[in-house]
Amino acid sequence: MTAELRPIAVDLKGRTPPAFIAVEGPIGVGKTTLAKKLAASFNYGTLLEDAEENPFLEKFYRNRQQQALATQLFFLFQRAQKIQDMRQADIFSPVRVADFLVEKDPLFARVNLERDEYELYQKVYQQLTIDAPKPDLVIYLQAATDVLLSRIEHRGLAFEAGIERSYLERLNEVYSEFFLYYDDAPLLIVNASEIDLAHSEADYKHLVDYMLDIRSGRHYFNPTFFG
């Protein structure tokens, strides 16, 4: 269970939470925070990216062209290792909340890498055996670029200080393109611009109550539609 968060009790109303939940979205949208809160509420383990462990990331935000390949390969190997570790540990109890989908990794590579670097990345990606489990639910958090910038500034992580607006705008485009055609698992698209899942217990409980009824298909959670 996630020790650093106080578990928020949620009313399951006889419903069973999805066994494997993946939370996705651009930098600053709150995917790791939501993943940790869901894990605490459901007494699940977590599978997290740990971006701060990437020694190339801060230099990447200062000079993307020079550091892109090293940054991308580190994340690829890190995610592949985490999935392998999860597979080995969870033979009998595969309940998890992740803050990434490994399938989106090549999209980031396409944005960040030059053509020859991308070709090298593709060769490495194809050689890796990434037996990622299929999520029972994917939650895609969306937010406007101004909201992302504000949240990144508020959390004040040193390695994120060099993130540019243009880069966040491009990431938002990539995520929109990716999830426009995503159908590998039930999908919940959340407008996270107008809610505070990090600090509002009411917003969090409302989202959880909505997601617990999802079993298949594509769904949208827009808090402006609710009273």
Residue pairs with C-beta under 8 A, 6 or more apart in sequence:
1 7
1 39
1 40
1 43
1 44
1 45
2 36
2 37
2 39
2 40
2 46
4 36
5 36
5 37
5 40
6 40
7 40
7 41
7 43
8 37
8 40
8 41
8 201
8 204
8 205
9 41
10 41
10 205
10 208
10 209
11 209
12 212
13 209
13 212
15 212
15 213
17 38
17 42
17 44
17 212
18 135
18 136
18 137
18 186
18 211
18 214
19 94
19 95
19 96
19 136
20 94
20 95
20 96
20 97
20 98
20 133
20 134
20 135
20 136
20 137
21 35
21 38
21 44
21 96
21 97
21 98
21 135
21 136
21 137
21 138
21 139
22 97
22 98
22 99
22 100
22 101
22 135
22 137
22 138
22 139
22 185
23 31
23 32
23 34
23 35
23 38
23 97
23 98
23 99
23 138
23 139
23 141
24 31
24 99
24 100
24 101
24 104
24 138
24 139
24 140
24 141
24 175
24 179
25 31
25 140
25 141
25 142
25 143
25 175
25 192
26 143
26 148
26 168
26 171
26 172
26 175
27 148
27 152
27 160
27 163
27 168
27 171
28 143
28 147
28 148
28 149
28 151
28 152
28 155
28 160
28 168
29 141
29 142
29 143
29 147
29 148
29 151
29 192
30 141
30 143
30 151
30 192
30 197
30 198
31 99
31 100
31 141
32 48
32 49
32 99
33 197
33 198
34 99
34 139
34 141
34 197
34 204
35 46
35 48
35 97
35 98
35 99
36 46
36 48
36 97
37 197
37 204
38 44
38 97
38 208
39 45
39 46
39 96
39 97
41 208
42 95
42 97
44 95
44 96
44 97
45 90
45 95
45 96
45 97
46 96
46 97
46 98
46 99
47 82
47 83
47 86
47 96
47 97
47 98
47 99
47 100
48 82
48 98
48 99
48 100
49 75
49 78
49 79
49 99
49 100
50 78
51 57
51 75
51 159
52 157
52 159
53 78
54 71
54 74
54 75
54 78
55 74
56 67
56 70
56 71
56 74
57 71
57 159
58 158
58 159
58 162
59 66
59 67
59 71
60 67
60 68
60 70
60 71
60 112
61 159
61 160
61 161
61 162
61 163
62 162
64 112
64 167
65 114
68 112
68 113
68 114
68 117
69 113
69 117
69 120
69 121
71 112
72 105
72 108
72 109
72 112
72 113
72 121
73 121
73 124
75 105
75 108
76 105
76 109
76 121
76 124
76 125
76 128
77 128
79 100
79 102
79 105
79 130
80 102
80 128
80 130
83 102
83 130
83 131
83 132
83 133
84 131
86 94
86 96
86 133
87 131
87 133
90 96
94 133
98 135
101 132
101 135
101 138
102 130
102 132
103 132
103 184
104 175
104 178
105 125
106 121
106 122
106 125
107 174
107 177
107 178
108 174
109 118
109 121
109 122
109 125
110 118
110 174
111 170
111 171
111 174
113 121
134 184
134 185
135 184
135 185
136 185
136 186
137 185
137 186
137 187
137 188
137 211
137 214
138 182
138 184
138 185
138 186
138 187
138 188
139 188
139 190
139 211
140 175
140 179
140 182
140 187
140 188
140 189
140 190
141 190
141 192
142 172
142 175
142 176
142 189
142 190
142 191
142 192
142 193
143 151
143 191
143 192
143 193
144 193
145 165
145 168
145 169
145 172
147 192
147 193
148 168
148 172
149 163
149 165
149 168
152 160
152 163
179 187
179 189
183 218
186 214
186 215
186 216
186 217
186 218
186 219
187 217
187 218
187 219
188 210
188 211
188 214
188 219
188 220
188 221
189 218
189 219
189 220
189 221
190 207
190 220
190 221
191 220
191 221
191 222
191 223
191 224
194 223
194 224
195 203
195 207
195 223
196 203
197 203
197 204
197 207
203 223
206 223
206 226
207 221
210 219
210 221
211 221
